[in-house]
Amino acid sequence: MMEGNQAKTFEERQRGTLPGELAMAWDVVANREAVGRFTVAGVHMAPNGFLHAASVIALVDSACGYGCIASLPEGASGFTTIELKANYLATAKEGETVSCKARLAHGGRMTQVWDAEAINETTGKTMALFRCTQMVLYPR
């Protein structure tokens, strides 16, 4: 388990990867929680002109994954996602900010369950509810 807020460390680690390419910024990455956001730009859009659902999944799944890493039990070497589900309720337009708050709902030795909510900060509307299950990995 990592101590304290590791947001800056995770922002540096994501450079050159999908979260970095989607310009995700992190306020909190710590034991049991993660908080982040992106401002909707062309890279987040689908060809039909609407926000791509995968952009929202990338944010909430990254938040849960980063939080999982910060919350690994002693001796664990990593994790892998074994299930995820999202319910979409609203969208966002270019220039609006999508934020995410993720929290650990279950932190066991072999699994973690994370809940996250994506919010359009411009309108205040909840955009998506997300839950994922992570399998905790140990060295062989």
GUKE-886804 format. One record per residue (C-alpha): residue in three letters; z, y, x; residue number from 1. Coordinates in steps of 0.1 Angstrom, whole numbers, plus 5000, padded with zeros to 4 digits. Layout:
BEGIN
<r 'Ala', <Z, Y, X>, NUM>;
...
END
This chain:
BEGIN
<r 'Met', <5000, 5000, 5000>, 1>;
<r 'Met', <4990, 5034, 5013>, 2>;
<r 'Glu', <5016, 5062, 5013>, 3>;
<r 'Gly', <5009, 5097, 4999>, 4>;
<r 'Asn', <4977, 5113, 4987>, 5>;
<r 'Gln', <4946, 5099, 5006>, 6>;
<r 'Ala', <4920, 5120, 4988>, 7>;
<r 'Lys', <4905, 5137, 5019>, 8>;
<r 'Thr', <4903, 5103, 5037>, 9>;
<r 'Phe', <4884, 5088, 5008>, 10>;
<r 'Glu', <4860, 5118, 5006>, 11>;
<r 'Glu', <4852, 5113, 5043>, 12>;
<r 'Arg', <4847, 5075, 5039>, 13>;
<r 'Gln', <4823, 5079, 5010>, 14>;
<r 'Arg', <4797, 5100, 5029>, 15>;
<r 'Gly', <4763, 5082, 5029>, 16>;
<r 'Thr', <4773, 5060, 5000>, 17>;
<r 'Leu', <4768, 5063, 4962>, 18>;
<r 'Pro', <4800, 5083, 4955>, 19>;
<r 'Gly', <4790, 5107, 4983>, 20>;
<r 'Glu', <4754, 5110, 4972>, 21>;
<r 'Leu', <4767, 5118, 4936>, 22>;
<r 'Ala', <4789, 5146, 4951>, 23>;
<r 'Met', <4822, 5131, 4939>, 24>;
<r 'Ala', <4853, 5151, 4949>, 25>;
<r 'Trp', <4888, 5138, 4949>, 26>;
<r 'Asp', <4921, 5156, 4941>, 27>;
<r 'Val', <4943, 5125, 4942>, 28>;
<r 'Val', <4939, 5090, 4957>, 29>;
<r 'Ala', <4973, 5074, 4958>, 30>;
<r 'Asn', <4994, 5044, 4949>, 31>;
<r 'Arg', <4989, 5038, 4911>, 32>;
<r 'Glu', <4965, 5067, 4905>, 33>;
<r 'Ala', <4932, 5085, 4913>, 34>;
<r 'Val', <4918, 5118, 4901>, 35>;
<r 'Gly', <4883, 5130, 4908>, 36>;
<r 'Arg', <4852, 5148, 4895>, 37>;
<r 'Phe', <4816, 5158, 4899>, 38>;
<r 'Thr', <4795, 5187, 4886>, 39>;
<r 'Val', <4765, 5174, 4867>, 40>;
<r 'Ala', <4733, 5180, 4886>, 41>;
<r 'Gly', <4698, 5165, 4885>, 42>;
<r 'Val', <4708, 5135, 4905>, 43>;
<r 'His', <4732, 5125, 4877>, 44>;
<r 'Met', <4705, 5127, 4850>, 45>;
<r 'Ala', <4684, 5100, 4834>, 46>;
<r 'Pro', <4646, 5106, 4830>, 47>;
<r 'Asn', <4651, 5114, 4793>, 48>;
<r 'Gly', <4671, 5146, 4803>, 49>;
<r 'Phe', <4706, 5132, 4794>, 50>;
<r 'Leu', <4734, 5124, 4817>, 51>;
<r 'His', <4729, 5088, 4830>, 52>;
<r 'Ala', <4756, 5064, 4819>, 53>;
<r 'Ala', <4757, 5050, 4854>, 54>;
<r 'Ser', <4768, 5083, 4868>, 55>;
<r 'Val', <4799, 5082, 4846>, 56>;
<r 'Ile', <4805, 5045, 4856>, 57>;
<r 'Ala', <4802, 5055, 4892>, 58>;
<r 'Leu', <4829, 5081, 4889>, 59>;
<r 'Val', <4854, 5060, 4869>, 60>;
<r 'Asp', <4848, 5028, 4888>, 61>;
<r 'Ser', <4851, 5047, 4921>, 62>;
<r 'Ala', <4884, 5062, 4910>, 63>;
<r 'Cys', <4897, 5028, 4900>, 64>;
<r 'Gly', <4885, 5012, 4933>, 65>;
<r 'Tyr', <4899, 5039, 4955>, 66>;
<r 'Gly', <4932, 5037, 4936>, 67>;
<r 'Cys', <4931, 4999, 4940>, 68>;
<r 'Ile', <4928, 5002, 4978>, 69>;
<r 'Ala', <4957, 5027, 4979>, 70>;
<r 'Ser', <4977, 5003, 4958>, 71>;
<r 'Leu', <4970, 4969, 4975>, 72>;
<r 'Pro', <5001, 4947, 4980>, 73>;
<r 'Glu', <5013, 4939, 5015>, 74>;
<r 'Gly', <4990, 4915, 5033>, 75>;
<r 'Ala', <4960, 4921, 5011>, 76>;
<r 'Ser', <4927, 4929, 5028>, 77>;
<r 'Gly', <4907, 4943, 5000>, 78>;
<r 'Phe', <4895, 4937, 4964>, 79>;
<r 'Thr', <4865, 4929, 4943>, 80>;
<r 'Thr', <4858, 4939, 4907>, 81>;
<r 'Ile', <4857, 4909, 4883>, 82>;
<r 'Glu', <4853, 4928, 4850>, 83>;
<r 'Leu', <4847, 4962, 4837>, 84>;
<r 'Lys', <4842, 4978, 4803>, 85>;
<r 'Ala', <4833, 5013, 4791>, 86>;
<r 'Asn', <4832, 5029, 4757>, 87>;
<r 'Tyr', <4811, 5061, 4757>, 88>;
<r 'Leu', <4821, 5088, 4733>, 89>;
<r 'Ala', <4803, 5120, 4745>, 90>;
<r 'Thr', <4781, 5134, 4772>, 91>;
<r 'Ala', <4778, 5164, 4795>, 92>;
<r 'Lys', <4749, 5187, 4805>, 93>;
<r 'Glu', <4738, 5200, 4838>, 94>;
<r 'Gly', <4763, 5224, 4853>, 95>;
<r 'Glu', <4792, 5210, 4834>, 96>;
<r 'Thr', <4821, 5192, 4852>, 97>;
<r 'Val', <4830, 5155, 4845>, 98>;
<r 'Ser', <4865, 5146, 4856>, 99>;
<r 'Cys', <4883, 5113, 4857>, 100>;
<r 'Lys', <4919, 5102, 4857>, 101>;
<r 'Ala', <4926, 5066, 4866>, 102>;
<r 'Arg', <4959, 5048, 4865>, 103>;
<r 'Leu', <4972, 5014, 4874>, 104>;
<r 'Ala', <4980, 4994, 4842>, 105>;
<r 'His', <4989, 4962, 4860>, 106>;
<r 'Gly', <4996, 4957, 4897>, 107>;
<r 'Gly', <5001, 4920, 4904>, 108>;
<r 'Arg', <4998, 4900, 4936>, 109>;
<r 'Met', <4963, 4886, 4926>, 110>;
<r 'Thr', <4950, 4911, 4902>, 111>;
<r 'Gln', <4951, 4948, 4893>, 112>;
<r 'Val', <4940, 4963, 4859>, 113>;
<r 'Trp', <4930, 4999, 4859>, 114>;
<r 'Asp', <4924, 5023, 4830>, 115>;
<r 'Ala', <4904, 5055, 4834>, 116>;
<r 'Glu', <4892, 5083, 4812>, 117>;
<r 'Ala', <4862, 5105, 4818>, 118>;
<r 'Ile', <4865, 5140, 4804>, 119>;
<r 'Asn', <4839, 5168, 4801>, 120>;
<r 'Glu', <4860, 5196, 4814>, 121>;
<r 'Thr', <4837, 5223, 4800>, 122>;
<r 'Thr', <4840, 5211, 4764>, 123>;
<r 'Gly', <4874, 5193, 4767>, 124>;
<r 'Lys', <4859, 5162, 4751>, 125>;
<r 'Thr', <4867, 5126, 4762>, 126>;
<r 'Met', <4834, 5112, 4774>, 127>;
<r 'Ala', <4843, 5076, 4782>, 128>;
<r 'Leu', <4872, 5052, 4782>, 129>;
<r 'Phe', <4871, 5026, 4810>, 130>;
<r 'Arg', <4890, 4995, 4820>, 131>;
<r 'Cys', <4884, 4972, 4849>, 132>;
<r 'Thr', <4901, 4942, 4865>, 133>;
<r 'Gln', <4902, 4938, 4903>, 134>;
<r 'Met', <4908, 4906, 4921>, 135>;
<r 'Val', <4930, 4912, 4952>, 136>;
<r 'Leu', <4917, 4896, 4984>, 137>;
<r 'Tyr', <4937, 4882, 5013>, 138>;
<r 'Pro', <4925, 4872, 5048>, 139>;
<r 'Arg', <4917, 4835, 5051>, 140>;
END
